[in-house]
Amino acid sequence: MKSKYLIAYFLICFAIIINTDVGASVAPRQKVQYVIPDAFPLQFPQQNILSGYLGDRYFQNLNNRLLKIDEQGLLDGFLNRPGKQRWVGEHVGKYLESAANTWTTTQNNPLKVQMDRVFNTLISTQKPDGYLGTYLPENYWTSWDVWVHKYDIYGLLAYYRVTGDQRAMDAAIKIGDLLCNTFGDGQGQKNILKAGSHTGMAATSVLDPMLDLYMWTADKKYLEFCKYIIRSYDFAGGPAIVQTLLKDKQVNKVGNAKAYEMLSNILGLVKMYRLTGDKNLLSVSNNAFDDITSKRLYITGSSSDHEHFLADNILKADTAAHMGEGCVTTTWLQFNMQMFSITGNLKFYNEIEKSVYNHLLGAENPQTGCVSYYTPLMGAKPYRCNITCCLSSIPRGISFLPLINYGRINNIPTLLMYEAASIKDSIETGKEKLSIGLDIKSEFPGNGKAKILVKLPQKAKATLQLRVPVWATNFTAVINGKTYTGQPNQIIKIERLWNNQDEISVSFSIPVSIIDGGKSYPGYFAIRRGPQILSLDQSINKSSNLFDDIVYPTAGKYKLLETNSKLPTGWAGRQCYTLQLVSNRDKPKELVLVPYADASQTGAEAFVWIKSNKSITDN
C-alpha cells in the first residue's frame, strides 16, 4: 500500500512541476446568475486579512490544522479502494474547499503546494466514466457513495474557482454527468433515495453542489437533475422535506430528523429558490430557521442531540448528549450565510455571529488544531487530531470567516464585525469606482473600541455602512468631529466626502447578561458577554469547593471583572473574567470564566451552565 502511495506521490509531484503555470490570469466566472439578486454577495474582496481574535483563530486553523493534514489519510480510500470508512471520501473535498478559501485570503505558498498535490492525486484516481468514489464496483451507489461525490464536487469547484485549472472543472463535469446518467425517472435509472442513508437525505444533499455545477456550466441537465431530486423527496419512503416544512413547520418531523443531512438539503433548496424564484422554497427555509432558532438551538449557535433534531426545547448539553455535531454547526453557518445573502436581514447575521464566536471556534483547539466531533457545553471537549466527519467540517467553517466580517449590503461596503483587519475593496462614488482600504485596529472582543483608517486615492463622495451589533449599547462612530449613533441591530449609513486617511472611531458597550437554564437546566444560569458565551474552566479554577454556595445572579448582585492575569502560561487567548456573585451575608463568591470558544483547550472540564444552590435570601 505504501509503495503504491509513494509512486502516486512522485507522479503527482511531476504533474505539479509541469503544470506550475496552470491557472487563470482572470478569475473564472459562473455562467448562470441568480434570478433573485444578492443583497449580500458571498465573495472575497480583493484583500481581507484578519489579525485580531478571529485572525488568530483563522491562522491557527491554517498552521495547526490544514498544513498538518494527513494527506495519506485523505487520499488512501481513492488510491486503495475500498476505503476503510464508508464516508472516508468526503474529507478530501472538504479539505480542498477549506484550502482554496484559505489560500485565496492568505496566498500561503506551502498551502498552495499541498493543495495542488492533493488535487492532482485525487483526479488521478478518477475512473474514465467519471466515478470518483471509494467503493468497489459491486458496491457503487450504496451507503455514502453519492455523498462522497457531493464533496468531490464542492472541492473541485473550489479549486477551479481559485486556480482556473480546467482539469478541476472537467473532473466535476464528469461526476455530474455520471450522476445524471445513473439516477432519475428514466428507464434503467436508479432511485436516488435508495443510494443513501437517513431516508435518502444523505444522497439527495448532492442537490447543493449540483446547482453550483449548473451555475458554472449553464448545462441545463444539471438543473433538471436537481428538480428530480426535489421531486424524489415525496417518493415512497422519502423525507418529504418541502411538504413537511410547508405544512408542519418543524424540522424534527422531517424524514428521520437527521440534522446534518437535512440542513445540507435545505442549503440546496435555498439555492434553488435563488435560481428559480419559487417562493415555496423560501418559505421552507424560513420555516426551518424559525423552528430551529425558537426551539432547537443551543445558546452557542449549534444544534442536534445524537445528530438529530429532538422534541421542542430539549437541549441537554453534556458529553453524553453528543450535542452540537460539528457538521451541523458548519452547515447551520452556511445556511444563515445563504439566507443573509438573499435578504440582508440581520436576524440571519446575528446567528452567524453567535455560531462563529462560540460553537464554531469552540470545536477546534486553538493550541493544537485538533477538533471535537461533538462539542459539549458541560464537560471536557473531546478534541481529536485524526480525520473523520466533523473534524473536516469545522476547519471548513473557519475558512469562511473572511466572507462574513466585511462585505457589500446592497452594493455598499459594510463593516459587520469590529475585528482587527486589513481590507481592500472598491467603492462607488457616483462618477467612478475607486479602490478603498480599511485598516482596522481593534482589541474586540476584549473591548468595544475600534479605529478604522479609510484609504482612498483621492477625495470622494461615497457611502460606507457600519453594523450595530444586536447586543451592543451606546454605539457611536466619530469622523472628524461628527458623531453618528446607532441602535442595536441596525445598519448605519455614512454618506460623506471622504478624504484619504480619514479615521472612524467606533465605540460601544459590551453588556453582560444572565441566561436562565430553562427547561433543560432549571436552576442553572449562563453568562453572556456581547456575542460570547463564557465558560468555567476547571484548570483555571483551583478551588476544591468551587460549586458550593453559588448564588443565582440577579440585577445588582453580580459583577464581571476583567482578570487576564489569571490565565496560565501558554493559554491561547487573552480574555479572562472573574464573576463575583454577591449574597446578603457572605463575601462575594468568585468564579473565573473564559470564552466558551477558548475553554477546555488544556483538556480540563468546563461548564457553561452553572448550578445555583443558594439564593440571596439564604442565611
N, C-alpha and C positions, 0 to 999 in steps of 0.2 A: 504493500500500500504506500509506504513512504517513498519507494523508488518511483512509483507512478506519479506521486505528487511532485517529486523533485524534477522529473522530466517535464511535466506540465509547467512547472515554475520557470525552468530555463527557457522553454519555448515562449512563454509569455514575456519574459524579460526581453527576448529578442524582438518580439512583436511590439513591445513598448518603444524600443530603440528606433525601429523603422517607422513607427507611427508618431514620433515625437511631435511633429508639426500638425498632426491631425487636429482639426478644430475649426471653429468659425471665427473670422475676424469680427463679424457682427452676430450677436446672439440670435439663435433661431427663433422664429415666431410661430405661434399657433395659427392655423389656417381658419379656424372657426372661432367666433367670438360669442359671448353670451348674449342671448336675447334680452335678458334682464341686466341692465347696466350695473357696473360695480359702484357702490357707494364708497368702498374702501378696497382698492385693488391689493391683492396679496402678492406683492412683488418687492424684491430687494431694491432699495435705492442705490445710487452709484457707490456710496460707501455708508456703512453703518457699523462702526466698531464700538462695541460696548466695553466699558472699562471699570465700572463700579461693581456693585454686588452681583448683578446679573452677568456682567462681564467676567468676573472671577469664575462664576459657575460655568459660563459658556466655554471658557478656555480650559477649565478643569475637565469638562466633557471632551474637549479636543485632545488634551495631553494625556489624561488618565484613562480615557475610555476608547476613543476612536483610534488613536495612534498605537494603542496597545491591544487592539482587537486580535483575536485568534483567527488568523486568515485561513489556516487549515481547517479549523472548526466551521468557518463559514462555507467553505467550498467542498469539503470532503464528501458530502452527500451527493454532489453533482459529479465529482471525479470518480467516486466509487459507489455507484448505485447498487442496492438501495441505501438510502440514508439511514443512520442509526436511530433517528427520531422521525416520527410521521410528519412533522411540520418543520423539520430542520431546514428546508429550503427557503423558508421565509426570511431568514436572518440576513442573507446577502442583499436582498432587495432593500430591507430596512437600513442596512449599513450604507449602501450606495446612495440612498436619498439623504441620510444624515451627513455623509461625507461631502456630497455635492453642495448641500446647503452651507455647510461649514466652510468649505473651500471658497465658495462664492464670496463669503464675508472676509475670510482671513487671508486667502491666497497662500496658505501654508504649503510649502513645497513638499515636505515629507508626506503630508496627507494626500497631495495630488499624485505622487508616485505610488503610494499604497493603493489609492482609489483606482488608478489606471491598471495596476497589476491585478486587483480583484476583478475588475470589469473584464479584462482580457481573458482571464482564466474562466470566468463564468460563460462568456459567449463561445469559448472553445468547446464547451460541453453541450451546446445546443444541437439537437438532432436535425437532420435535413427537413423533416416535416414541421419543425418549429417547437417540438417538445423541449421544455427546459425545466423539468421536474426532477425529483429524486427517487422515483419509483421504477421498478422493473415493468416491462411491457404488460405482463399479465395483471398488473395492479394499477395501470394507468386509470386516472379519473375516479379513484376511490379515496376515501378518507380525507386527506388535506391536500390533494394534488392540485385542484383548481386554486385553492388558497395560496399555495406556493407560487403559482403562475401569476396570481394577483400581485404579489410583492415583487416578482421579477419585473413586471411592467412598471410599477412605481419606480424601482431602482434604475431601470434602463432609461426611462423618460427623464428622470432627474439628471442622469449622467449626460444624456443628449442635450438637455437644456443648458448645462454649464460648459460643455466642451464642443458641441456641434458635431460630434463624431457620428457619422451616418450609420456606422455599424450598430450603434445602440438603437437607433430608430428601426433599422432593418430587423433586428432581433425582436423588438417589441411587436412589430407588424407580423412577423411570423407567428408569434404567440397568439396575437389577436385573430389571425386567420384560422389558426388551428382550433381555437375555442369556438369561433363562428361555425366552422365545419362540423365540430363534434356535437355541439348542443343546440337544441332548437325544437321547433314544432314539426320539422320535415321528416319524411320517411327515412328511417335508419338513424336518425339523430337521437342522442341521449337526453334524458330529463335531467336538467342541472340540479334539481333538488336532491337527486339521489347520488350526487357526486360530492357531498359534503355533510358535515355534522350539524347538529343543532337545528333541526327541521329545515335543513338546507341553507341556513343563513351563512354558513362558512363559505360555501361555493358561490352563492348569489352576491356576496360582497365584492366580487370582481367587477360588479357594476361601476364602482367609482373609478378605478384606473382605466377601464374600457371607455368610459366617457372622456377621460383625458386623451386617450389614443385617438378617439374620434376628433377631438379638437385640434390635435396636432396634424392629422392627416386629411381631414374632411371626407373620409371614406364612410359613406352612409351605412354600410353594412354593420359597422360597429355601433352606430346609433340604433339600428333595428335590433341588433343583438341585445342591447340594453333594454329596449322596450319589451323584448321577450322575457328577460329576467324579471321585470316588474310584473308581467302577467303571471309568471311562474309562482309568485308569492301565493296566489289563490288556487294553485293546483292541489290535488288531494295530498294531505299531509304537510302542506306548505305553511309558512309562518304568518301569512295574511297581514303583512306589515302595514300596508297602506290602509286596508279596510278596518283593521283593528284600531289603529291610531286615529282614524277619522271618526269611528263610532264610539269606542270606549275611552279613548284619550289617555290610556295608561300603558306604559312600556312593559310593565310586569305581566300584561295579558297577551303580549305579542309572542308567538311561537312558544319556545320553552324559556323565554325571558333571559336568554344568554346575552349579557350586556355588550361585550366587545363586538361580537359578530353583528348584533342588531345595530349598534351605533355605526359600524362600518357600512352597513346597507343604507342607513339614513343619510350618511355623508353623500352617497351616490344619488339619493333622492333629491337632496339639496341641489346638486349639480344638474340633475335632470330638470328641475324647476327652472334653473337659470338658463338652460338651453331651450326650453320649450314654452315657458310661461304658464305651465299647468299649475293653477293655484291650489288644487287639492294637495299637491306635493309640498307646497309651502305650509299648508295647514297641518300636514303630517309632522313637519319639522317643528313648527311652533307648539303643537300639542305635546310632542316629545320633550321639548325644552321646558314647558310649563310643568309637566308632570315630574320630571327629574328634579328640577330646582325646588319644587314645593314639597316633595315627599321622599326623595331618594338620594339626596346629595349631602355628602359629609361637609362639615364646615371648612375643610381644607381643599374643596374643589375636586373631589373624585366621587366615584360611586361603585357599587357592586359588593355583594357579600357572597363568598364562594363563587365569584364570577357571574352572578345573576342579579337581576333586579328583584327585590323582595317586596313583601306587602308594605303598605303605607307606613312611613316613618320608623321602620325597623333599621336602625343604623348602629349595630354593635361594632365596636371599634378596636377590639383586642386582636391579638395574633390568631386566636382560634377562629375568628370570623373570616379569615382570609379576605380581608376587605381591601378596597382600593387597588384592584388589579392595575398594574402599570399600563397595560394595553388599553384599559378603559380610560385611564387618566389622559393618555395622549390622544385617543380618539375623541373624547369629550372636548379636549382643547381644539382639535381640528374642526369639530362640529361648530363650536362657537366662533372660530375664525371664519368659517364659511358664512355663518348667519350674520356676523358683523360686516363681512364683506358685502353681502347683499343689501343690508338695511342701514348700516351706520348707526344702528340703535345701541346705545351704551349699555343696555342691560346685558347684551351678549359680551361686550368687552369686559364688564365687571366680572363675569365668570372666567374669562381668560386670565385676568389679573389674579383672581383668587386661586386658580389652579397653578399658575406659574409660581407664585411666591410661596406656595405651600406644598401641595401634593406632588407636583412635577419635580421640583428641585429636591423635595424631601425623599424621593425614591432613589436618588443617586448620591452615594457617599462622596462628599467634596474632597476627602483626603485620598481616597483610593480609586474612585471611578467605578467601584462595584455598585450593583443595582439590586434593589429588592423587588421581587416579583409581586408580592403583596406588601403594602406599606402601612402598618397599623398606627393608630393614634395612641395605643396603650401597649407598652412593652418594647422590647428591642426590635429594631428594624433588621430583618434577616438579609443583610447585604451579601451578594454572591458575585463572583467575577467571571463565571462561566457564560456560555451562550445558551440562552433559552428565550422563550417568547417575549416576556415583558422586559427582559434585560436588553433586548434590542429596541424595544419601543420607546423607553424613556430617553435614551440618547437622541432618538429621532425627534421627540417632542422638544428637547432642549435646542436642537438645531433650528427650530422655528423662531427663536427669540428675536433675531433681527428683523423679522417680518412684522412684529407687533409692538415694539416700543415707539415706533415712529411710522408715519405713512401719510397718505393723502385721503382726506374725507371730502368727497365731492370736489376733488382735484385741488384742494387747498392743503399745503403742507401742515401737518398736525403732529404736535408732540403729545404722546399718550402716556408715557412713563417718564418720571423725572430721575432717570438713571444717568450716571456719567457716561458720555458717549461722544464720538466724533462722527458727524453725519454730513454727507454731501448729496445734494439733490438739485433740482431745478425749480424755479418759481416763475409764475406768470405775472407780468407787470401790466397787462392790458395792451401793451405795444409789442412786447417781445418776451422771449423766455431767457432767463438769466440763471447762471449757476448760483447756488446758495450753499453755504456751510453753516452748520450749527455745532459749535463746540460747547458741550455741557459739562460743567464742573458741579459735582454733587456728591454728598455722602448718604443719599437716600438708599435704603430705608432707615438709616440711622437717625437722620433728622429731615425736616421738611424744608430744606433750603436748596436752591439751585441757581447757578449763574449760566445764562445761555448767551454765548457770544455769536452774533449774526455776522457772517462774512459774505460780502457781495462785491462784484467787480466795479459797481458804480451805484450811485443813488437810484432808488427805485421805489415807486409806489406799488405796494403789493400787500397781500394778506397772509398772515400766519395764524394758526389756531393752537390753543392750549386746552388740554383736557383738565377739568377739575375732578379729581377722583371722587367716587361716590362716598367715601368715608372721610374726606378732608374737610376741615373747617378753616375759617379765616384766610381764605385763599386770596393772595394778591400777586400781581405782576407789575413791576415798575420799570418803565423805559424812559430815560431822560427826564425824570421827574414826574411823568404822567403815570397814574395808578389805574390799573384795571382790576376789578374784583369779580369774583365768580362764586356761584353757589355749587354745592355738591352735585355731582352727576350732570355737569354742564360743559359745553364747549364754548370757550371764549374766543371770539373772532377779533383779531387785532389788525386793522387796516390802517396803514400809515405810510409816510415817506420814510423809507429805511435808509440809513447811512451804513457804509461799511464799518464794522466794529461796534455797531450798536449792541448794548448789553441789556438783556432782560433779567431782572432779579425777581425770582419766584420764591414765595414763602407760603407755607400753610402749616396748620397744626395737625399733628397726628394723634387722634384721640385713642384712648384706651377704653374698651368696653368689656362687659361681662356677658358671656353666652351661657344660658342655662342648659343643663344636660338633657332636658326634655324627657320624652317617653323612654328612650334607650338608657339614659343615665340620670334618673331622678336623684336630686340631692347633690349632684356634681355641678361643677362650673368649669368654663374655659376662659382664657384671656385672649382677646384680640387687640392688636396694636396696628392701626392702619390696615393694610391688606394682609398682615401676617398674623397667623395663629401662633401663640407661644406654647412652649412645652417645658415640663420639669424633667431635666436630665439628671439621673441619679449620680453620674460621675462628677457632677459639679456640686450636688447637694450631699454632703457627707454625714448629715445628722442621722443618728440611729432612730430618733423619734420623729422623722420627717413628716409622717402623715398624721401625727397626733394633733389634736386641738386646732384643726383648720376651720376657720370661720368663713361662712359663705359671704362673699364680698357684697356689700350694699353701698349705696351712694354715701360718700364721705367716710367710708370705713375701710378704704384700701388706698395704697399708693404704689405706683410703679416707678422705681428709680433706676437710672442707668448705672450699671456696675460692671463695666467691661474688664476691670482689673481681676475679676473672679474667674475669668476664662483660663483654662490650663494651657501650658506651653504646647504649641503645635496645633492648637484648635483652628480649624478652617472657619473663618467668620469673625466678625468684630462686635456683634451685638450680644448683650447680656443684661438682664434686668433683675432687680430684686423686688419681689412683690411683698409689700407689708400689709398684713391683714390685721386690722385693729378691732379689738373687742373692748367691752366696757371696763374690764378689770385687769386684764393681762397686758404685759408688754407685747408689742407687735410680733406676730408670727411671721417669719421671713422665709420665702421660697425663692430660689434662684431659677430664672427662666431664660430660655434661648428660643429663637425662632424654630418652629417645627421643622423647617427645611434643613436646619443645621443639627437638630437633635439626634442622638444615638450614633453619632459618627465614630465614637470610640468603642461601640458595642454595648454600651450601657442601656438599661431600660429607661424609657422616657414616657411621660404621661401628659397628654393634652387635657383630658378630663381629670379634674382634681376633686376628690370627695370631701365635702364639708361634714364634719362630725360635731360641730359646736356652733351654736347661734350666739349672737352678740348679747343676748339676754341671759345666757347660762352663767351660773355662779362659778 
